[in-house]
Amino acid sequence: MSAPTNAGTYYIALTAKGLKKLQDDNPNYSQESTVPVIDGTNFKVNVPTAITVPAGLTYEFANGIPAESGVAGSTVDNLDLKLPENYELAPDQELPTSYTFGKALSQNLYIKLVHKTAIVDPTDSATNPTKDESWFKKNDLVKDVTRTINYEGLSEEQLAQISEDQKKQTVEFTRTAVYDLVTGKLVANSEGQWTAVDGKDTFAGFTPKEFAGYTTNPNKVEQVKVTGNDKDSEVTVTYTVNTQTGKISYVDSDGKEVGQTPLSGKTGETVDVNPQVPAGWKIVSGQDIPKTVVATADGIPTITVRVEHDTIIVTPETPPRDVPTGPVPGDSSKNYDHFDTLTKTPTRIITVITPFGAKLIITQKVTFDKVTGKVTYSEWKVDGNTQWDAYTAPTFSGYTASQSKVAAEKVSVDTADSNIKITYKQDEVPAPEPKPDKPDKPNKPDKPNKLAKPDKPAKQKESN
């Protein structure tokens, strides 16, 4: 026969073995009581309508089968009834020790039983009904609420310096429940309230670790009280690299700063060094000025550049528009000095008045230039020849110059101008002298007598 299919409460007399098999085959049914059962050969077993005892199950009295039926009014003492394992009497029940028969032929003794239960508490390992240490967690009696702290903007090396309790925080909660010793399951909806282990029910607040050259946001992770119904959460701490500042400092020969160029860059960045010398100054040659500098957590190191006064060369040939005027770039409270004369030209003028009234003017010049800077002047420099050249006055027949020659003269910047005038005077005509008499012609000399030719000498004999 098949097991009962209708829901409800049924009363049936079974042996402990039969009862266990019924429970194993029909876990959705709960047997609340058991009664002594009488052998059907001598007694009638009262089974509720529509209930069929499954095949293979036996039933008997707890103390065996009586040999005869009870007589109305008689009492059976020492029933010695035994409760099935993991069952107990219902709250309004007592386990009888005797039974008195009535007149009815079919008589039943009903005793209501309920499943035994136990309180299971994760904080007390002795209440674990199994040997599985994770049984409490598997049955949702233990849970962790976690707060994860994420960090952005840090290197792996920096991240490794942050303590683990500032990366992940956990609050452990437990709760009790009622465990059914018959079904081996928790009684539905029997769980208690979640309780933090050891009363530690907060995520600790803390100030994130500082790294030089970085700014944190937020700068504090708040303490938070946690309940067992809270969900896991996350907090992100962002580290932003600070912008560091520095400067290029321009100093004069006395070490006094006369200007600066600002530098900026984030911590760890390489910053270009591009000097921009203040107006009116120039960089002293021969310096080893770095091309770049690294921004550190303490700022950008100062780059010192030695400078000196710049000069503006002005010559007599400099166009007026290029000659600086007005405020000095290095100090707007000052103006450029007024330049003195940059050229001196000592001049010698020779005026020649000819006998015929014409005027010849001969101009001789020596030019000296001065080159100037902002304030100081150079020495005078000669532009060309350093002398007035010699001059010879022209000649006119019958006239004599007042000065036939003007000598050459060395000229300096301090030589004064000179004016020389040359005039002519007519020469006086002398009286004519008488002509001398012509001399007499001389007599011709007599011709000399011819000389006689000499005699030829005699020839001599040669000696032997």
Kinemage of the C-alpha trace (Angstrom):
@kinemage 1
@onewidth
@group {chain A} dominant
@subgroup {mainchain}
@vectorlist {calphas} color= white
{ca met a 1} P 0.000 0.000 0.000
{ca ser a 2} L 1.127 3.536 -0.574
{ca ala a 3} L 1.807 6.106 2.141
{ca pro a 4} L -0.884 8.625 3.189
{ca thr a 5} L -1.358 11.501 0.769
{ca asn a 6} L -3.862 13.738 2.579
{ca ala a 7} L -2.515 16.531 4.799
{ca gly a 8} L -3.490 16.508 8.472
{ca thr a 9} L -2.770 14.950 11.845
{ca tyr a 10} L -3.020 11.182 12.059
{ca tyr a 11} L -2.840 8.794 14.977
{ca ile a 12} L -1.347 5.382 14.334
{ca ala a 13} L 0.292 2.769 16.528
{ca leu a 14} L 3.687 1.702 15.219
{ca thr a 15} L 6.831 0.153 16.565
{ca ala a 16} L 9.795 2.423 16.891
{ca lys a 17} L 11.342 0.747 13.861
{ca gly a 18} L 8.182 1.147 11.834
{ca leu a 19} L 7.808 4.727 12.934
{ca lys a 20} L 11.360 5.573 11.803
{ca lys a 21} L 10.775 4.013 8.405
{ca leu a 22} L 7.584 6.011 8.011
{ca gln a 23} L 9.469 9.170 8.872
{ca asp a 24} L 12.245 8.393 6.387
{ca asp a 25} L 9.775 7.665 3.596
{ca asn a 26} L 7.503 10.603 4.365
{ca pro a 27} L 9.520 13.563 5.645
{ca asn a 28} L 6.578 15.957 5.187
{ca tyr a 29} L 4.524 14.166 7.838
{ca ser a 30} L 4.981 14.642 11.563
{ca gln a 31} L 3.864 11.902 13.971
{ca glu a 32} L 2.813 13.533 17.205
{ca ser a 33} L 1.962 10.465 19.340
{ca thr a 34} L 2.299 6.748 19.772
{ca val a 35} L 0.067 4.274 21.640
{ca pro a 36} L 0.406 0.695 22.754
{ca val a 37} L -0.890 -1.579 19.980
{ca ile a 38} L -2.792 -4.792 20.489
{ca asp a 39} L -2.298 -7.867 18.329
{ca gly a 40} L -5.134 -8.149 15.896
{ca thr a 41} L -5.732 -11.808 16.690
{ca asn a 42} L -6.975 -10.911 20.149
{ca phe a 43} L -7.659 -7.190 19.926
{ca lys a 44} L -8.903 -4.798 17.334
{ca val a 45} L -6.567 -2.025 16.188
{ca asn a 46} L -8.398 1.250 15.844
{ca val a 47} L -7.071 3.030 12.733
{ca pro a 48} L -8.660 6.359 11.703
{ca thr a 49} L -10.773 6.288 8.569
{ca ala a 50} L -8.883 6.575 5.277
{ca ile a 51} L -5.566 5.725 6.909
{ca thr a 52} L -3.841 2.607 5.726
{ca val a 53} L -0.845 1.176 7.494
{ca pro a 54} L 1.922 0.824 4.895
{ca ala a 55} L 2.856 -2.705 4.021
{ca gly a 56} L 5.751 -4.144 5.930
{ca leu a 57} L 5.182 -2.149 9.105
{ca thr a 58} L 4.474 -3.916 12.388
{ca tyr a 59} L 2.962 -2.722 15.578
{ca glu a 60} L 2.928 -4.084 19.122
{ca phe a 61} L 2.562 -3.102 22.728
{ca ala a 62} L 5.557 -1.441 24.252
{ca asn a 63} L 5.844 -4.356 26.703
{ca gly a 64} L 4.775 -7.069 24.320
{ca ile a 65} L 1.406 -8.444 23.284
{ca pro a 66} L -1.103 -9.145 26.070
{ca ala a 67} L -2.385 -12.682 26.261
{ca glu a 68} L -5.992 -11.671 26.638
{ca ser a 69} L -8.256 -8.709 26.278
{ca gly a 70} L -8.883 -6.394 29.138
{ca val a 71} L -12.110 -6.598 31.131
{ca ala a 72} L -14.158 -3.493 31.486
{ca gly a 73} L -13.175 -1.746 34.691
{ca ser a 74} L -9.921 -3.648 34.962
{ca thr a 75} L -6.615 -1.762 35.122
{ca val a 76} L -3.301 -2.576 33.543
{ca asp a 77} L -0.445 -1.310 35.697
{ca asn a 78} L 3.173 -0.728 34.750
{ca leu a 79} L 2.537 0.089 31.108
{ca asp a 80} L 6.193 1.161 30.916
{ca leu a 81} L 5.589 3.192 27.779
{ca lys a 82} L 8.736 4.410 25.953
{ca leu a 83} L 8.872 7.595 23.834
{ca pro a 84} L 10.458 7.297 20.423
{ca glu a 85} L 13.972 8.769 20.105
{ca asn a 86} L 14.073 12.571 19.647
{ca tyr a 87} L 10.375 12.898 20.560
{ca glu a 88} L 8.886 14.369 23.675
{ca leu a 89} L 5.430 14.805 25.111
{ca ala a 90} L 3.352 17.635 23.826
{ca pro a 91} L 2.951 20.455 26.355
{ca asp a 92} L -0.498 19.209 27.489
{ca gln a 93} L 0.441 15.547 27.627
{ca glu a 94} L 1.591 13.124 30.300
{ca leu a 95} L 2.910 9.643 29.808
{ca pro a 96} L 0.483 7.235 31.652
{ca thr a 97} L 1.870 4.427 33.753
{ca ser a 98} L -1.451 2.427 33.832
{ca tyr a 99} L -4.637 1.993 31.820
{ca thr a 100} L -8.198 1.113 32.928
{ca phe a 101} L -10.407 -0.522 30.307
{ca gly a 102} L -13.836 0.771 29.587
{ca lys a 103} L -16.831 -1.117 28.167
{ca ala a 104} L -16.217 -0.375 24.515
{ca leu a 105} L -14.839 -3.172 22.457
{ca ser a 106} L -12.444 -0.839 20.630
{ca gln a 107} L -10.415 1.341 22.932
{ca asn a 108} L -7.513 3.720 22.125
{ca leu a 109} L -5.002 5.505 24.298
{ca tyr a 110} L -3.794 8.670 22.536
{ca ile a 111} L -0.581 10.378 23.655
{ca lys a 112} L 0.504 13.514 21.741
{ca leu a 113} L 4.213 13.840 20.994
{ca val a 114} L 6.261 16.590 19.450
{ca his a 115} L 9.720 16.684 17.888
{ca lys a 116} L 12.524 17.389 20.238
{ca thr a 117} L 14.458 20.576 19.367
{ca ala a 118} L 17.647 22.234 20.486
{ca ile a 119} L 18.974 25.776 20.393
{ca val a 120} L 22.000 26.005 18.125
{ca asp a 121} L 24.370 28.927 18.770
{ca pro a 122} L 27.438 29.612 16.563
{ca thr a 123} L 29.252 31.084 19.567
{ca asp a 124} L 28.991 27.705 21.323
{ca ser a 125} L 30.580 24.949 19.277
{ca ala a 126} L 29.002 22.340 21.580
{ca thr a 127} L 25.604 23.114 20.031
{ca asn a 128} L 26.799 22.132 16.565
{ca pro a 129} L 24.692 19.062 15.706
{ca thr a 130} L 27.305 17.880 13.200
{ca lys a 131} L 31.030 17.537 12.949
{ca asp a 132} L 31.154 20.065 10.103
{ca glu a 133} L 32.793 23.224 11.469
{ca ser a 134} L 31.248 25.291 8.704
{ca trp a 135} L 27.704 24.033 9.461
{ca phe a 136} L 26.660 27.287 11.139
{ca lys a 137} L 27.780 29.376 8.148
{ca lys a 138} L 26.169 27.003 5.656
{ca asn a 139} L 22.897 27.369 7.513
{ca asp a 140} L 23.052 31.183 7.519
{ca leu a 141} L 23.685 31.519 11.242
{ca val a 142} L 27.035 33.237 10.669
{ca lys a 143} L 27.698 36.109 8.292
{ca asp a 144} L 30.356 38.734 7.649
{ca val a 145} L 29.611 42.300 6.648
{ca thr a 146} L 32.638 43.692 4.856
{ca arg a 147} L 33.851 47.165 3.939
{ca thr a 148} L 36.514 47.212 1.218
{ca ile a 149} L 38.756 50.275 0.925
{ca asn a 150} L 40.072 50.794 -2.599
{ca tyr a 151} L 43.048 53.033 -3.369
{ca glu a 152} L 43.600 54.885 -6.622
{ca gly a 153} L 46.649 56.801 -7.822
{ca leu a 154} L 49.295 54.771 -5.961
{ca ser a 155} L 52.029 52.514 -7.261
{ca glu a 156} L 52.221 48.870 -6.230
{ca glu a 157} L 55.108 49.744 -3.949
{ca gln a 158} L 53.107 52.454 -2.209
{ca leu a 159} L 50.019 50.254 -1.953
{ca ala a 160} L 52.075 47.586 -0.203
{ca gln a 161} L 52.816 50.079 2.591
{ca ile a 162} L 49.142 50.356 3.582
{ca ser a 163} L 48.102 48.032 6.416
{ca glu a 164} L 45.612 45.270 5.661
{ca asp a 165} L 43.059 46.547 8.187
{ca gln a 166} L 42.888 49.721 6.093
{ca lys a 167} L 42.177 47.728 2.958
{ca lys a 168} L 39.421 45.412 4.218
{ca gln a 169} L 37.337 45.585 7.394
{ca thr a 170} L 34.959 42.874 8.568
{ca val a 171} L 32.302 42.675 11.276
{ca glu a 172} L 31.171 39.111 12.100
{ca phe a 173} L 27.580 38.470 13.085
{ca thr a 174} L 25.905 35.350 14.501
{ca arg a 175} L 22.367 34.371 15.381
{ca thr a 176} L 20.746 31.430 17.126
{ca ala a 177} L 18.064 29.110 15.728
{ca val a 178} L 15.943 26.108 16.715
{ca tyr a 179} L 17.142 22.779 15.395
{ca asp a 180} L 14.688 19.896 14.874
{ca leu a 181} L 16.308 16.720 16.151
{ca val a 182} L 13.892 14.569 14.174
{ca thr a 183} L 14.182 16.234 10.757
{ca gly a 184} L 17.767 17.337 11.212
{ca lys a 185} L 16.797 20.787 9.978
{ca leu a 186} L 16.296 24.230 11.378
{ca val a 187} L 12.733 25.011 12.347
{ca ala a 188} L 11.358 27.525 9.853
{ca asn a 189} L 11.570 31.180 10.961
{ca ser a 190} L 13.213 30.237 14.230
{ca glu a 191} L 16.296 32.380 13.673
{ca gly a 192} L 17.062 35.042 16.269
{ca gln a 193} L 18.432 38.557 15.770
{ca trp a 194} L 21.884 39.088 14.364
{ca thr a 195} L 24.469 39.916 17.030
{ca ala a 196} L 27.990 41.196 16.463
{ca val a 197} L 30.636 38.871 17.812
{ca asp a 198} L 32.114 40.247 21.020
{ca gly a 199} L 30.028 43.370 20.550
{ca lys a 200} L 32.387 44.665 17.857
{ca asp a 201} L 29.809 46.151 15.538
{ca thr a 202} L 31.690 49.043 13.858
{ca phe a 203} L 34.028 49.619 10.963
{ca ala a 204} L 36.944 51.534 12.486
{ca gly a 205} L 37.583 55.021 11.139
{ca phe a 206} L 41.091 56.036 10.170
{ca thr a 207} L 43.177 58.646 8.387
{ca pro a 208} L 44.624 57.255 5.138
{ca lys a 209} L 48.382 56.880 5.062
{ca glu a 210} L 50.129 60.006 3.849
{ca phe a 211} L 52.572 59.951 0.966
{ca ala a 212} L 54.750 63.006 0.444
{ca gly a 213} L 53.734 64.923 -2.634
{ca tyr a 214} L 50.193 63.496 -2.728
{ca thr a 215} L 46.780 64.722 -1.594
{ca thr a 216} L 44.137 62.236 -0.417
{ca asn a 217} L 40.409 62.435 -1.002
{ca pro a 218} L 38.697 61.787 1.316
{ca asn a 219} L 41.297 62.656 3.913
{ca lys a 220} L 39.464 60.549 6.501
{ca val a 221} L 37.549 57.274 6.356
{ca glu a 222} L 34.681 57.552 8.829
{ca gln a 223} L 33.801 55.060 11.559
{ca val a 224} L 30.532 53.290 10.706
{ca lys a 225} L 28.220 51.263 12.942
{ca val a 226} L 27.146 48.017 11.258
{ca thr a 227} L 24.081 45.791 11.628
{ca gly a 228} L 23.610 42.236 10.509
{ca asn a 229} L 21.185 43.400 7.835
{ca asp a 230} L 23.729 45.681 6.179
{ca lys a 231} L 25.274 44.759 2.850
{ca asp a 232} L 28.934 44.787 1.961
{ca ser a 233} L 30.236 48.229 1.006
{ca glu a 234} L 33.212 49.903 -0.629
{ca val a 235} L 35.105 53.152 -0.073
{ca thr a 236} L 37.573 54.583 -2.598
{ca val a 237} L 40.472 56.764 -1.458
{ca thr a 238} L 42.022 58.703 -4.320
{ca tyr a 239} L 45.596 59.945 -4.198
{ca thr a 240} L 46.301 62.941 -6.433
{ca val a 241} L 49.858 63.937 -7.260
{ca asn a 242} L 50.524 67.458 -5.997
{ca thr a 243} L 51.683 70.220 -8.310
{ca gln a 244} L 55.093 71.323 -7.097
{ca thr a 245} L 56.597 74.761 -7.646
{ca gly a 246} L 60.091 76.167 -7.872
{ca lys a 247} L 61.998 78.877 -9.706
{ca ile a 248} L 64.974 79.890 -11.758
{ca ser a 249} L 66.693 82.556 -9.654
{ca tyr a 250} L 68.811 85.177 -11.430
{ca val a 251} L 71.508 86.645 -9.185
{ca asp a 252} L 74.061 89.395 -9.789
{ca ser a 253} L 77.739 89.363 -8.890
{ca asp a 254} L 76.846 90.125 -5.253
{ca gly a 255} L 74.475 87.155 -5.036
{ca lys a 256} L 71.411 89.397 -4.962
{ca glu a 257} L 68.370 88.055 -6.775
{ca val a 258} L 67.399 90.425 -9.571
{ca gly a 259} L 64.592 88.302 -11.060
{ca gln a 260} L 63.101 84.826 -11.304
{ca thr a 261} L 61.230 82.501 -13.633
{ca pro a 262} L 58.620 80.230 -11.982
{ca leu a 263} L 58.747 76.451 -12.463
{ca ser a 264} L 55.911 73.995 -11.887
{ca gly a 265} L 55.241 70.279 -12.321
{ca lys a 266} L 53.685 67.305 -10.584
{ca thr a 267} L 55.637 65.207 -8.113
{ca gly a 268} L 58.025 62.942 -9.981
{ca glu a 269} L 57.711 64.786 -13.290
{ca thr a 270} L 60.656 66.124 -15.283
{ca val a 271} L 60.379 69.891 -15.734
{ca asp a 272} L 62.130 71.803 -18.533
{ca val a 273} L 64.463 74.617 -17.497
{ca asn a 274} L 64.189 77.539 -19.926
{ca pro a 275} L 65.885 80.663 -18.511
{ca gln a 276} L 64.181 83.966 -19.321
{ca val a 277} L 66.658 86.573 -18.199
{ca pro a 278} L 65.188 89.817 -16.816
{ca ala a 279} L 65.324 92.790 -19.160
{ca gly a 280} L 68.619 94.632 -18.959
{ca trp a 281} L 70.582 91.530 -17.907
{ca lys a 282} L 72.392 88.725 -19.645
{ca ile a 283} L 73.616 85.304 -18.527
{ca val a 284} L 77.247 85.100 -17.490
{ca ser a 285} L 78.939 82.746 -19.924
{ca gly a 286} L 80.538 79.478 -18.838
{ca gln a 287} L 77.772 78.311 -16.468
{ca asp a 288} L 76.486 74.731 -16.398
{ca ile a 289} L 72.751 75.343 -16.404
{ca pro a 290} L 70.685 72.095 -16.349
{ca lys a 291} L 68.202 71.503 -19.150
{ca thr a 292} L 65.681 69.778 -16.860
{ca val a 293} L 64.936 69.262 -13.168
{ca val a 294} L 62.773 66.652 -11.391
{ca ala a 295} L 59.901 67.815 -9.185
{ca thr a 296} L 60.197 66.163 -5.762
{ca ala a 297} L 57.703 65.781 -2.942
{ca asp a 298} L 59.364 68.774 -1.286
{ca gly a 299} L 59.068 70.981 -4.355
{ca ile a 300} L 61.252 71.824 -7.341
{ca pro a 301} L 64.870 72.639 -6.472
{ca thr a 302} L 65.856 76.244 -7.218
{ca ile a 303} L 68.009 76.706 -10.309
{ca thr a 304} L 70.459 79.590 -9.771
{ca val a 305} L 71.696 81.493 -12.823
{ca arg a 306} L 74.358 84.188 -12.546
{ca val a 307} L 73.680 87.273 -14.651
{ca glu a 308} L 75.394 90.543 -15.451
{ca his a 309} L 74.372 93.890 -16.894
{ca asp a 310} L 73.443 93.672 -20.521
{ca thr a 311} L 74.805 96.345 -22.851
{ca ile a 312} L 73.360 98.146 -25.829
{ca ile a 313} L 75.957 99.233 -28.340
{ca val a 314} L 75.201 102.610 -29.898
{ca thr a 315} L 77.461 104.023 -32.557
{ca pro a 316} L 77.272 107.228 -34.557
{ca glu a 317} L 75.791 105.137 -37.349
{ca thr a 318} L 72.986 103.775 -35.134
{ca pro a 319} L 69.636 104.988 -36.498
{ca pro a 320} L 67.837 107.230 -34.017
{ca arg a 321} L 64.945 104.804 -33.815
{ca asp a 322} L 67.292 102.148 -32.445
{ca val a 323} L 68.716 104.342 -29.727
{ca pro a 324} L 66.993 103.316 -26.469
{ca thr a 325} L 65.009 105.951 -24.637
{ca gly a 326} L 62.467 106.014 -21.861
{ca pro a 327} L 62.220 103.581 -18.903
{ca val a 328} L 64.993 101.071 -18.382
{ca pro a 329} L 63.576 97.505 -18.750
{ca gly a 330} L 65.304 96.275 -15.630
{ca asp a 331} L 63.929 99.104 -13.503
{ca ser a 332} L 60.913 100.966 -14.828
{ca ser a 333} L 61.478 103.702 -12.262
{ca lys a 334} L 64.599 104.760 -14.142
{ca asn a 335} L 65.058 106.174 -17.628
{ca tyr a 336} L 67.897 105.753 -20.051
{ca asp a 337} L 70.577 108.401 -19.700
{ca his a 338} L 70.785 111.125 -22.349
{ca phe a 339} L 73.615 110.277 -24.654
{ca asp a 340} L 76.410 112.791 -25.089
{ca thr a 341} L 77.809 113.599 -28.503
{ca leu a 342} L 79.240 110.465 -29.971
{ca thr a 343} L 81.369 112.165 -32.646
{ca lys a 344} L 84.119 114.788 -32.521
{ca thr a 345} L 85.638 116.169 -35.713
{ca pro a 346} L 88.616 118.509 -35.334
{ca thr a 347} L 88.707 120.570 -38.558
{ca arg a 348} L 91.385 122.608 -40.286
{ca ile a 349} L 90.155 124.999 -42.974
{ca ile a 350} L 92.709 126.345 -45.402
{ca thr a 351} L 91.410 129.310 -47.353
{ca val a 352} L 93.382 130.195 -50.458
{ca ile a 353} L 92.650 133.541 -52.067
{ca thr a 354} L 94.111 133.563 -55.571
{ca pro a 355} L 95.630 136.600 -57.185
{ca phe a 356} L 92.546 136.951 -59.229
{ca gly a 357} L 90.181 137.129 -56.256
{ca ala a 358} L 88.942 133.582 -56.398
{ca lys a 359} L 88.580 131.773 -53.074
{ca leu a 360} L 89.565 128.144 -52.602
{ca ile a 361} L 88.546 126.460 -49.380
{ca ile a 362} L 90.302 123.293 -48.405
{ca thr a 363} L 88.702 121.486 -45.441
{ca gln a 364} L 90.690 118.896 -43.553
{ca lys a 365} L 88.904 116.761 -40.950
{ca val a 366} L 89.751 113.986 -38.536
{ca thr a 367} L 86.664 112.216 -37.121
{ca phe a 368} L 86.629 110.556 -33.731
{ca asp a 369} L 83.723 108.222 -32.749
{ca lys a 370} L 82.648 107.118 -29.304
{ca val a 371} L 80.769 103.840 -28.735
{ca thr a 372} L 78.429 103.872 -25.761
{ca gly a 373} L 76.491 101.389 -23.692
{ca lys a 374} L 73.702 101.966 -21.249
{ca val a 375} L 75.664 104.290 -19.020
{ca thr a 376} L 79.369 104.039 -19.747
{ca tyr a 377} L 81.236 105.402 -22.746
{ca ser a 378} L 84.150 103.895 -24.557
{ca glu a 379} L 87.313 105.725 -25.478
{ca trp a 380} L 87.289 107.941 -28.550
{ca lys a 381} L 88.237 106.061 -31.645
{ca val a 382} L 89.601 107.688 -34.799
{ca asp a 383} L 87.578 107.214 -37.916
{ca gly a 384} L 90.210 107.129 -40.655
{ca asn a 385} L 93.437 109.220 -40.657
{ca thr a 386} L 94.772 110.636 -37.405
{ca gln a 387} L 96.318 113.798 -38.914
{ca trp a 388} L 95.707 116.759 -41.094
{ca asp a 389} L 97.757 116.131 -44.186
{ca ala a 390} L 100.377 118.574 -45.472
{ca tyr a 391} L 99.169 121.096 -48.019
{ca thr a 392} L 101.129 122.895 -50.720
{ca ala a 393} L 99.664 126.151 -51.961
{ca pro a 394} L 99.246 126.491 -55.698
{ca thr a 395} L 101.732 128.738 -57.566
{ca phe a 396} L 100.893 131.616 -59.853
{ca ser a 397} L 103.497 133.241 -62.104
{ca gly a 398} L 104.448 136.648 -60.827
{ca tyr a 399} L 102.940 136.018 -57.493
{ca thr a 400} L 104.222 134.734 -54.220
{ca ala a 401} L 102.052 132.858 -51.679
{ca ser a 402} L 101.930 134.076 -48.109
{ca gln a 403} L 102.449 130.473 -47.069
{ca ser a 404} L 103.650 128.136 -49.709
{ca lys a 405} L 103.105 125.003 -47.614
{ca val a 406} L 101.003 123.963 -44.641
{ca ala a 407} L 102.685 121.232 -42.671
{ca ala a 408} L 101.007 117.956 -41.691
{ca glu a 409} L 99.747 117.892 -38.128
{ca lys a 410} L 98.809 115.062 -35.772
{ca val a 411} L 95.318 115.479 -34.440
{ca ser a 412} L 93.766 114.274 -31.174
{ca val a 413} L 90.220 114.465 -29.941
{ca asp a 414} L 91.233 117.560 -28.016
{ca thr a 415} L 92.778 119.367 -30.992
{ca ala a 416} L 91.038 122.671 -31.653
{ca asp a 417} L 89.741 123.623 -35.045
{ca ser a 418} L 92.196 125.614 -37.173
{ca asn a 419} L 91.717 128.243 -39.875
{ca ile a 420} L 94.608 129.089 -42.209
{ca lys a 421} L 94.459 131.820 -44.854
{ca ile a 422} L 96.852 131.899 -47.813
{ca thr a 423} L 97.145 134.999 -49.955
{ca tyr a 424} L 99.310 136.022 -52.884
{ca lys a 425} L 101.440 139.120 -53.521
{ca gln a 426} L 102.586 140.235 -56.951
{ca asp a 427} L 106.266 139.992 -57.416
{ca glu a 428} L 108.323 143.260 -58.090
{ca val a 429} L 109.824 143.604 -61.655
{ca pro a 430} L 113.709 144.369 -61.467
{ca ala a 431} L 115.408 147.061 -63.791
{ca pro a 432} L 117.103 145.586 -66.913
{ca glu a 433} L 120.986 145.256 -66.661
{ca pro a 434} L 123.305 146.573 -69.557
{ca lys a 435} L 124.543 144.031 -72.006
{ca pro a 436} L 128.378 143.354 -71.797
{ca asp a 437} L 130.704 144.048 -74.830
{ca lys a 438} L 131.515 141.168 -77.033
{ca pro a 439} L 135.145 139.959 -76.522
{ca asp a 440} L 137.704 140.087 -79.399
{ca lys a 441} L 138.234 136.924 -81.235
{ca pro a 442} L 141.540 135.268 -80.211
{ca asn a 443} L 144.398 134.777 -82.705
{ca lys a 444} L 144.842 131.412 -84.119
{ca pro a 445} L 148.000 129.650 -82.806
{ca asp a 446} L 150.857 128.716 -85.141
{ca lys a 447} L 150.979 125.184 -86.339
{ca pro a 448} L 153.832 123.215 -84.664
{ca asn a 449} L 156.862 121.911 -86.707
{ca lys a 450} L 156.813 118.278 -87.630
{ca leu a 451} L 159.269 116.087 -85.682
{ca ala a 452} L 162.037 114.121 -87.528
{ca lys a 453} L 161.593 110.384 -87.532
{ca pro a 454} L 164.159 108.524 -85.367
{ca asp a 455} L 166.795 106.182 -86.935
{ca lys a 456} L 166.112 102.522 -86.777
{ca pro a 457} L 168.452 100.596 -84.386
{ca ala a 458} L 171.087 98.082 -85.864
{ca lys a 459} L 170.320 94.410 -85.547
{ca gln a 460} L 172.555 92.394 -83.111
{ca lys a 461} L 173.934 88.830 -83.616
{ca glu a 462} L 172.681 86.071 -81.434
{ca ser a 463} L 175.292 84.420 -79.173
{ca asn a 464} L 175.876 80.708 -79.266
